[in-house]
């Protein structure tokens, strides 16, 4: 049996640990993690900060004690400093200052990612916050209880930034959302959908500062204002969430990298160094929409990559089927989901792409209650007709619909074939002329 060392024990690492110990008993599992907790669901931070859930306890789905009860040896607050790939050894420092040297047969790197911190004046002032770890969220929750913090500026209008803007507004704070891009969520949605979220935020009194670059954060000891290239915003707290960069310092001279620095892996999660795997936010995934490696940092991708690497590290043979980057957001009850690539992204990549749009009620008109409109866009290759992406929005829970499009992209389904897909009808759920098939039928 093998001795498997895993570096990092959040989503990807936890999935790998559990898979090895349950599916391949007998292997020795040694885990190192720099943090003091395991399996924190960062996607729930905004709910905690916005007091939409009772507390953070439910945001953890595993623990050191649970994994140790399964047979793993866990070293918390013990960052790995160096790896000797030639002799298969890792070197870590513990919280008490001692040094651990551990050999391995197989090594799984699950080192995650870290927020991008712009190099601007004032970034080190008090109340300039990050929102990655449980500790970050806890610090923000404590600070916003103070009446001294009335004006909050969120820098970055991706998913986390938009969700945090809602959370701060729910706490009665004057909230400003800044982004250098001309809109919010442009990575995941085209203009008809970003406009929906834009208006949703405005309707809830969030000040939007899109198309503005932050050039300075000012204050005497603590934050007082944010300066962009166009305006100045009074700020008692600034939250930086402009994106993430993979944690890939380990093995930087030995392991092949993607263009953003992520470990480049194949469909078995193998790096270019034998017996070394990389999973989660530190590694690439195979993007089925592009049929190429890509970087898509999502918890769902991390879990799947951990499962794949675990089986392969134990001698089984498993390949990832690839991902579509399926994702979603719910802000003030506006629910938006997407998968694959947007029309803008497709054209930027030089793909001859088209989109078909459709909007309709979720259910027949005679269903007068709980019957909101649904908006759908399907992006497809104009020449091959293969589906490349989809975006959906409603106040209704349309989340299951995006799974259909995710599978369609994975299996290279054409939009013409989708038009004839067998989709059931019942007035309680949908219309006989379902918006999914109607959108596909309308594609030219």
C-alpha positions, 0 to 999 in steps of 0.5 A: 500500500502507498503512503500518500501525502496531501498538501492542503485540506479544504474542498479538494484536499478533503475530497481526496482524503475521504475518497482514499480512506473510504474507497481504497482502505489500507493506504497511509494518508498524511495531511498538511494544512496551513490553516486552523480549520477544514472545509469552510464553504466560502460561498456562504460567507456573504450569507453569514455577513448579511445575517441571512443564516444563523451563524457559520457553524453550518458552513463546515462539512468536515473537521480534523477530528472527523478525518482523523477518525477515518484514519488520516494523520492531520497536521494543522497550521503546518505549512509545507515550505519545500518539497524534494521531488527527487527523494520524495520528501516534504518539509513543513513547519508546525505552529510551535516552531518544530520542523517535520520531514515526511516521505511519500510515495504519492503527493497530492497538491491542494494548495488552493488560491489567494485573493489578488491584492492590488499594489496601490497606496493604502492597501495596508490601512486598518479596515481594508479587508479580504474575504477568503478564509473563515477568519476573514469573514469573522473579522468582517462580521465583528467589525460591521457591528460598530456604528463607526462603520457606515460606508463600505466600498467593495472593490470587484464586481464578480460573484463575491463582490456582488454578494458582499454588496448585498450583505453590507446593504442588508446590514444597513451600510451605505454600500458602493461597488467598484469595478474597472469593468463597465458592468458586473459579472461579465465573465459569466454573463452577456449584457442582457443578463448583466443589465438585470443584475445592474438594475437589481443592485440599483433598486436596492440602493447600492451605489455602482461605480463601474468603469472606474479604476481604484488608484488609492485608499486614503486614511490616517491609520484606518480607511477614510476614502477610496479614490478612483480615476473618476471619483472619491468615495467615503469609506470606513471599510474596503473589501478587496475581491478582485479575483484570486491567484493560485497558490503555486510557490511549491515546486515553482521550478519543477512543475509545469504551469498554466498562463496564470501560474496554476499547476498544469495537469492532465485529465488524471490530475497528474502534473509533469512530475511522476507521482505528483498530482494537483487538484482544486484552485491551484490546478487547471481543469479541462474546459469542455467548451474550449476543449482545452485546459483552463482555470476555473476556480469553483468548489464543485470543480475542486471536489471532482478533481480531488476524487479523480486524483485520489483514485489515480494515486491509489492505483486505479485509473480514472479520468475527469470528463472535463467541466463547463464552469457551471455556476450561479448567484442569487441576490435579492431573489434574482437568480442567475445561472450560467455554464460554458462560455458567453457570446462575448467570450466566444467571439473574443476567442475567434469562434464564429458564435451566435446566440438565441434569446427567449423569454417566457413565463415559467408556467402557463398563463392560467397559473396566476400565482408564483409564475415569474418570467424566465430569460434564457440565452443559448450560445452556439457555434454558428458553423457546427451548431454545437452548444457552447454556453447558456445563461438563465435568469428568473426569480423562480428557481431555474437552477436545475435547467442549467444542468441540462446545458452543462451536459449538452456542452460536455457531450457536444450536443447541437442546438438543433438536437436540443430543440427536439429533446423530450422535456415533460410538461405539467402546469405546476412546473412549466409550459407545454411549449417549454422555453428551453426547446422554444429557444432552441427552435428559434435559433437560426 
